[in-house]
Amino acid sequence: MKVHQFLTSYSYGDAIGNEALEIRDFLRANGIESEIFTLHFHPRYAHQVCNYLEYDRFSAPENVVIFHFSIGSPVTKKFLRLADKKIIIYHNITPYHFFLDFHRILAKDCFKGRVELKSLADKVDLALGDSEYNRSELVAAGFKQTGVLPLVMDFSKFDLPVLPVLSEIFADGKSNFLFIGRIIPNKKVEDVITAFHLYQKHFNPDSRLFIVGEYRGFERYFSALQNLIARLQVKNIHFSGHVPLAEVVSYAKLSHLYLHLSEHEGFCAPVVECFHLDIPVVAYDAGAVAETMNGGGMLVREKNFFKIAALCHEILTRQELKAALLAGQRRALGKYLQQRTGKILLAYLRGLQP
């Protein structure tokens, strides 16, 4: 059996692309031939992937193709025509209404993606969500054979030193807050900024916020965030833009607390990554966030920004609270160890064999 993967896009630093790479490497390590096929890809991955239109010469009825489904695209039609056994991994599609004021094309693609998802319901051998939240959406869309495959993650790649130049600039005694993710409307970066503003104003003026992520394509949203910062007169907010992994890890290791107030998540990889890096996490209970946290971190169920600011202050000033929080996060990590998630994947693949 050969197991190949389809993606719509393989972007640099993207969680779905990273998972596809981890799955490919895990399969190869277990003696299973595996390649990645995609429509769009970052130039640095040109040697790692193939164009999805080239798959015909790999196709065979005994093969398995895993399609990482996250948006509407021409890849779906190609996938449906294959004679191979078919699995989709559903990473969720952000509801289109989040993008209507900022990116009409993406709003259209998200709407189209949810329509395409239903068209797959009776045409795949197995449908997996990377969370129970996503699996429940598959069931609602009409899929019969479903399961959960937590994100396959390799934490060793985060074991990097802090870059000296960033340490020189930012290791200055300030309390550093962190947000990691694409700068897009459903992430509610404005809520992170508002909560941080209240923390800085009422609890600790000697503080800073790192916002680490790509904002190209969402310049209108980025401009709205800049206007909010100017209106609130918040100081020391640093947007990194899209940066290599070594810089992401450096910003994380220079941070004292991770704050995530997104309103739609099918999974939430940065939360788990911060668990691994021993950074206290405060996150809003939306989508699959609570499930991703697996009992670790601090979950908030109400967006009272002053209370969130006060909670962050308590975590950063009460050592016993912080220690208990970090201990819970370390326990929660067991769910995502690669030897566990890899075995789950292999079990699903064996279930498709005669």
N, C-alpha and C positions, 0 to 999 in steps of 0.2 A: 504493500500500500504506500502510495505517495500522497503527501498532504500539502497542498498549495494554498495560498491566501490571496484574496482580492481586496483591494481598497479603492476608494474614490480618489483619495489624496494622501500623499506621504509627506507631511510638512516637517520641517526641522523643529524638534522639541515637542511635537504633538503626541499626546498620550496614546492615541490609537495607533499611530505609526510605531511608537516605541513598543507597544504590546505586540504588534505583528512581528517586529524584529525579535523580541524575546521568545515568542512562540516558535518562530523559525529556528532560532538557535537551539532551543530546548528539543525540538523534534530532531534536528540533525544530531544532537548529542545522544539521542536515543535510537540512532540508526535509521531514521525516517527521512527520505529525500523531501526537501521543501524549498519552494521559491515564493517570492512576493511579486504580485502583478498589480499595477495601479494605472490610473488615468493621469493624474498629476503627481509630480514629485519634485522635491528640492534638489537642485543640482548636486549637492554633496552626497546624495544617495543614489546617483546614477549607476554606480557599480553594484548596488545592493538589490535593485529592482528591475523588473521587465515591464514593457508596455502590455496592458491587459489584452490588447488585440492580438498579441503573439501567442496567446495561450492554446490555440488550436493544436499546435504541434506537441503540447504536453498532455492534452486531454485524453482520458481513458475511463471507461466505466468503473474500473476498480479503484480509481483515485478518489480522494476527498478534496473538495474545494471549500475553504472557509471564507465567507464574505463578511468583512467588517462593515456593517451597515450603519450609517450615521447621517445620510443626506440623500436626496434624490440625485441620480446621475445616470449616464449611459451605461455604466458598468453593470447596472441591474439587469438590463436586457441581455447583455452578454452572458452573465451568470445564469440566467434562466434557461438559456439555450444549451447549456453544457450537458453532456451525457454522464458526467461525474456525479458521485454522491455529493449532496449539498448540505452545508451547515451555514447558518448565519449567526454571527455574534452581534447582538443589537446593543449599541452604545448610547441609544436614545437620540432623539431629534428635538432640539430646542423648539418649543412652540413659536410659530412664526410671528405672533403679535409682539414679541420682544424687539423685533428688528424693523417694524413698519416705519418708524420715524427716522431710522438711521441707515438702513441698507435694504432697499426694496427687492433687489435681486436675491439676496440671501433669504429674505422672508418668503419669496416665491419657491426657492429650492427646498426650504424646510416644509412648507405646505405640501409640495409635490412629494417629498420624501415620505411623509406619513401616508399618503395615498399609495405610493409604491410598496410600502411595508405590507399593507393589507393584500396586495397582489401576490405576495410571496407565500402567503399562509398555507396553501395546499401544494406548494411546489418545492419544498425543502424536506430533507430527511430529519433535520433536527434544528431547533431554534434555541440559542443560548442568550441569556442576558448576563451582563457582567455584574448585575445586582438583582436581588429579588424584585426590586422596584421595576427594573427593566423587563424582567421575566413576566411580571403581571401585565405589562403593556402588550407583550407578545400574545398572551392568552386572550386579552381583550380584542386584539386584532384578528383572532381566529386561528392561531397556531395550536396544533394538537400536541406535538412532541416538543416539550420545552425543558429547560434546565438552567442552572446558574453556574457560570464559570467566572469566579473573581478575577480581576485583572492580574495577568501573569507579570510579575515585577521582579527586577533584579536590583536589589538595594545596594549591591557592592559598587555600582557606578556612582553613588553619592558619597563614597568615602574618599573625598578629595580635600586637599588643604585649602584654606582661604587664600585667595590671590593677594600678594603683598600690597599691590596698589590700592585695592579696595579696603584692606585692613588699615592702611595709612590714612585713608580718607574718612572712614566711617567707624573705626574702633576708637571712639573719642569719649566714651562714658555716657552717651545718650541712650535712652531706652528706645530700641528699634522695633517697630511693628512691621509685619510683612504680609503682603498679599501676592500670590503667584497665580497667573492664569491669563488667558486672552482678555484684552480690555474691550469687552463687548457688553451690551446692555443687560443680558440676563444675569451676569456676574454681580450686578449692583455695586460697582466700584464706588459710586457716589455714597452708598451707605457706609462703606468702609471709611471713606474720607470723613463723613459726618461724625461717626463714632470716634474716630481718631481725633478730630477737632475738639470734641468735648473732653476727651482724655487730656489732651494737651492744655486746654484752657482751664480745667478745674482740678486736675490731679498732678500733672507733670509737664511743665513747659519745656523741659529739657528732653524732648522726645522727637522721634523721626519716623516717617512711614516710607517703606520701600514698596513700590508697586512694580512688580517684575512680570512683563509679558508684552506680547505683540499688540500694537494698536493700528497697524497699517490696514487700510480698508474700512476702518471705523473712525476716520478723522473727525467726523461730525460729533460723535460721542466723546472722543478725546477732548475736543474743543469745549463741549459742555462741562466736562470734568474740570478743565482749567478755569472756566468761568465760576464754577462752584468754589474752587479753592480761593480765587480772588475775592469772591463775595464773603466767604467765611474768614478770610485773612489767616488761613492756616499756614504755618511755617514748616519748613523741612520735610516736604513731600518730594520724593525722588522717584521719577519714572525711568526705569532702565531701558525700556524698549525690548526688542527681541535680542536675547543674549545667549551665548553658548552655555552648556551645562555647567562648566567650571565657574562661571559667574553666578548662575542661579544658586549653586551650592554655596558660594561665598556669601551672597546676600542672606541666604538662610542661616548660615552659621554665625553671621554677625547680628542676627535678629534675636529678640527676647520673647516674642509672642507672635503667633500666626492668627490673623483675623479673616474669616471667610463668611461673607453675608450674601452669597449668591441665592437666587430664588428659583433656579432650576439646575439640577445636577442628576445625571443618570448614574454617575459614580463620582468620585472626587479624589483623583490621584494626589494632588498637592497635600491634602490632609494626611494621607498615609505616609507620604514622603517626609513630612514634618514630624510625624510620629517617630520615624526611623532616625531623624536627625536630633531627636530629643528637644523639640521646640514645643512649648505649651500651645495648644490649639483651642481657639474659641470659634465655633461655627454655628450658623443659623440652620435650623431644622427644616430643610426644603428638599424635595425629591429624595434621592438616595443618600443624603449626607449622614443621617443618623445611622443607617445601615453600614455605610462605609466606615464610620468611626468605631463601630463594633464595641461600644461601651467605653471607649477611651475619649480623652479630651473633654471639653466643656461645651455642651449643646445648649443653645438658647432657642426658645420657642416664641419669643416676642421681640419685635424690633423696637424696643425702647432704647434709643441710642445712649441716653445718659446712664441707664442701668448697665448697658454693655460696657461703656467706658469705666464705670465703677467696678465691674467684675474684672476687667483687665487690670485695673489698679490693684485689686485684691490679690490676683494671681502673681503679679510682679513684686508685691511687697510682703506677702505672707509665705515664707519659705516652706512651711509644712503643707500648705495648700498646693503649691507648685510641685513639691516632691510627690504628693499623692496623685496629682494629675499626670505627671510623667510616668509614674509606675503603672497607671492604668493604660496609658498609651502603649507602653512596651508590651503589656499583656495582649492588647488588641492586635498587635502586629502579627501574632501567630497565624491568623487567618490568611495572611498574604505571602507567607514564605513560599518560594518557588517550588520546593519539593512537594508541597501540599497542592498548590494550584496546578502544577504540572501533572501530578497523578490524576487529578480530576479530569484534565483534558484527555489524557491517554485512555481513561475509562470510557469517556464519551466516544472516542475514535474506535475503540475495540467493539463498542456496542453496534457500530455500523458494519462490522465485518460479518460475512456469512457464518 
